[in-house]
Amino acid sequence: MPTTRVASVDDAPAVTALLRANREAFAPWEPMRDDPWFTLDTQRTILQTSLEAHAQGTMVPLVILDGDEVIGRLNINGITRGALQSAVLGYWVSPSHQGRGFATMAVADAVAIAFRELDLHRLQAETLLHNTASQQVLLRNGFRPYGVAPSYLKIAGSWQDHVLFHLLATD
């Protein structure tokens, strides 16, 4: 049974429910989100915009599954062609399903899509310095750390350093 599939606008209710239920758990790992972020309309719009980007070849929006149940999201973002042939991964899994291998399997799916279907050369991912669980997911999938970006993203209201990871198609 697959661990991921391309997201659809019909996934908005499930995604919204997960985000609402886990708002406090996700807060330390995400940019600050205002109340409208957690509405069905906003999540529907985000999915629609993501699907439009997918149609243009700049993104692959996926949902992470436990059977037929949506338990998270994974995006292959910023697909860049030309000399770079690269993209960036971003993902989250509901806390109720963390530690059970779903993120590892979903990242493996994304690696296969990126290198086999999209014919990319490079994938990148970034984690907060203290996000060891996500770092282990990346390491299990062959990603290697290659540096630290100071004040890389504004997470939980403050600019925070991130460990940079990459995986090459030739690895």
Secondary structure, 3 states (H helix, E strand, C coil): CCCEEECCHHHHHHHHHHHHHCHHHHHHHCCCCCHHHHCHHHHHHHHHHHHHHHHCCCCEEEEEEECCEEEEEEEEEEEECCCCCEEEEEEEECHHHCCCCHHHHHHHHHHHHHHHHCCCCEEEEEEECCCHHHHHHHHHCCCEEEEEEEEEEEECCEEEEEEEEEEECCC
